[in-house]
Amino acid sequence: MIRLYQDLVGDWIVSQSRGRLQSTIKQEYIRSILTSYSEARSLVLTLNKQQRKLGYKTMGITEKQLGFQFD
């Protein structure tokens, strides 16, 4: 799974988990911190392309954002 989100200090985080969802083997999590949205989006597209070459498919899972206000 690949996630793209912005942290509280404004950095863009690309989070990638590897491993089988229903396996007893621990999943590996990789996080990349980037300073711009365009860099982060480019990384997501590259990772997506790599995963598709390996046979991964889109599951169509969406996340609901809670909309906290930190003002």
Beta strands, then each sheet from edge to edge (+ up, - down):
strand 1: 2-6
strand 2: 12-18
strand 3: 28-34
sheet 1: 1+ 2- 3+
end
